[in-house]
């Protein structure tokens, strides 16, 4: 893997350096060379971000942090629904967040199960995050949303999709949050 990483870094440096060779200095720069330079810089920046993401390793804790962040984003999206138009926009965001949560669950499912101590720490962390989520969800604005049939109807498909994604995550997360003594044989419920 280090050889691949070095090769990618070399390619990034090559792209960035090549743009310097093909562009003129200062006053003589044409719109075409400026566009080429900007494109090369954008490619180099994208490659650097991809490299950083590749190097970062998933862990039950990091994926739980991602999940908590997505939960908070979903609540913010739902609370942004004030009428039919904003509810439609919120629905799109919630649907996308549901996809993100399902992807987090899939990444979590690939990891090995943690030790009992790590499981307890993860469960404690998730319980604190859940309590904060519930406090935020109990706002008066949420009551307004839940009492508006037009908004609820606009949000219904996204909420359903989000709920299914949450169930997937919950099943996988159970392996990482329950001690082996508490959950000796967890099975995935059959889907209909």
C-alpha positions in Angstrom: 0.0 0.0 0.0 2.8 2.5 0.7 4.0 2.1 -3.0 0.5 3.0 -4.2 0.3 6.0 -1.8 3.7 7.2 -3.0 2.6 6.8 -6.6 -0.5 8.8 -6.0 1.4 11.6 -4.2 3.9 11.6 -7.1 1.0 11.9 -9.6 -0.5 14.8 -7.6 2.9 16.6 -7.6 3.4 15.9 -11.3 0.0 17.4 -12.2 0.6 20.5 -10.0 4.2 20.9 -11.4 3.1 20.4 -15.0 0.6 23.2 -14.8 3.5 25.5 -13.8 5.5 24.5 -16.9 2.7 25.0 -19.3 1.4 28.4 -18.0 3.1 31.7 -18.6 4.1 33.9 -15.8 1.9 36.8 -14.8 1.0 39.2 -17.6 1.2 36.8 -20.6 -1.2 34.2 -19.1 -4.1 33.6 -21.4 -7.6 32.5 -20.4 -6.9 29.1 -21.8 -3.7 28.6 -19.7 -5.4 30.0 -16.6 -8.3 27.5 -17.1 -5.8 24.7 -17.6 -3.9 25.7 -14.4 -7.2 25.9 -12.4 -8.3 22.5 -13.7 -5.0 20.9 -12.8 -5.1 22.4 -9.3 -8.7 21.2 -8.9 -7.6 17.6 -9.9 -4.7 17.8 -7.5 -7.0 18.9 -4.7 -9.5 16.2 -5.4 -6.8 13.6 -5.5 -5.4 14.8 -2.1 -8.9 14.6 -0.6 -9.4 11.1 -2.0 -6.0 10.0 -0.6 -6.8 11.4 2.8 -10.1 9.5 2.8 -8.4 6.3 1.7 -5.8 6.6 4.5 -8.4 7.2 7.2 -9.5 3.9 8.7 -13.0 3.1 9.9 -13.6 2.1 13.5 -16.8 1.5 15.4 -16.2 4.8 17.2 -15.6 6.9 14.1 -18.6 5.4 12.4 -20.7 6.0 15.5 -19.6 9.6 15.3 -20.6 9.8 11.7 -24.0 8.3 12.5 -24.6 10.8 15.3 -23.7 13.6 12.9 -26.2 12.3 10.3 -28.9 12.0 13.0 -28.4 15.6 13.9 -28.5 16.6 10.3 -31.7 14.7 9.8 -33.3 16.5 12.7 -32.2 19.9 11.4 -33.6 19.0 8.0 -37.0 18.0 9.6 -37.1 21.1 11.7 -36.5 23.3 8.6 -39.9 22.2 7.2 -42.3 25.1 7.7 -44.6 24.7 4.7 -45.1 22.4 1.7 -42.1 23.8 -0.2 -39.7 23.6 2.6 -41.0 20.2 3.6 -40.2 19.0 0.0 -36.7 20.2 0.3 -36.3 18.7 3.8 -37.7 15.4 2.4 -34.9 15.3 -0.2 -32.3 15.9 2.5 -33.7 13.3 4.8 -33.8 10.7 2.0 -30.2 11.4 1.3 -29.3 11.2 5.0 -31.0 7.8 5.1 -28.8 6.7 2.3 -25.7 7.9 4.2 -26.8 6.0 7.3 -27.3 2.8 5.3 -23.8 3.3 3.9 -22.4 3.8 7.4 -24.1 0.6 8.5 -22.5 -1.3 5.6 -19.1 0.0 6.5 -19.7 -0.8 10.2 -20.8 -4.3 9.2 -17.4 -5.0 7.6 -15.5 -4.4 10.9 -14.7 -6.9 13.5 -16.6 -6.9 16.8 -15.1 -4.9 19.6 -14.1 -6.1 23.1 -16.6 -5.9 25.9 -15.0 -2.8 27.3 -15.0 -1.0 23.9 -18.7 -2.0 23.5 -19.6 -0.5 26.8 -17.8 2.8 25.9 -19.5 2.9 22.6 -22.9 2.3 24.1 -22.3 5.0 26.7 -21.3 7.4 24.0 -24.3 6.6 21.8 -26.7 6.9 24.8 -25.4 10.5 25.5 -25.8 11.4 21.9 -29.3 9.9 21.8 -30.4 11.9 24.9 -29.2 15.1 23.2 -31.1 14.2 20.1 -34.3 13.6 22.0 -33.9 16.9 23.8 -33.6 18.7 20.5 -36.5 16.7 19.0 -38.8 17.7 21.8 -38.7 21.4 20.6 -42.0 23.3 20.0 -41.1 23.5 16.3 -41.3 19.7 16.1 -44.7 19.8 17.6 -45.8 22.3 14.9 -44.4 19.9 12.2 -46.2 16.9 13.7 -49.5 18.7 13.8 -49.4 19.8 10.1 -50.8 17.1 7.9 -49.4 18.8 4.7 -45.9 18.8 6.0 -46.2 15.2 7.4 -47.5 14.0 4.0 -44.5 15.7 2.2 -42.1 14.1 4.6 -43.7 10.7 4.8 -41.6 8.8 2.0 -38.3 10.2 3.3 -39.2 9.4 6.9 -40.1 5.8 5.9 -36.8 5.4 4.0 -34.9 7.0 6.9 -36.6 4.6 9.3 -35.5 1.5 7.3 -32.0 2.8 7.2 -32.1 3.3 11.0 -33.2 -0.3 11.4 -30.3 -1.5 9.3 -27.9 0.5 11.3 -29.4 -0.6 14.6 -29.0 -4.3 13.7 -25.4 -3.8 12.9 -24.7 -1.4 15.7 -26.1 -4.0 18.2 -23.0 -6.2 17.5 -20.8 -3.3 18.7 -22.8 -1.9 21.6 -23.9 -5.1 23.5 -21.5 -7.2 25.5 -21.1 -10.8 24.4 -22.7 -11.9 27.7 -25.8 -9.7 27.0 -26.3 -10.7 23.4 -24.9 -14.1 22.8 -26.8 -14.8 19.6 -28.2 -11.8 17.7 -30.0 -12.7 14.5 -31.1 -10.4 11.8 -34.9 -10.4 11.5 -36.2 -11.7 8.2 -37.4 -9.1 5.8 -40.9 -9.3 4.3 
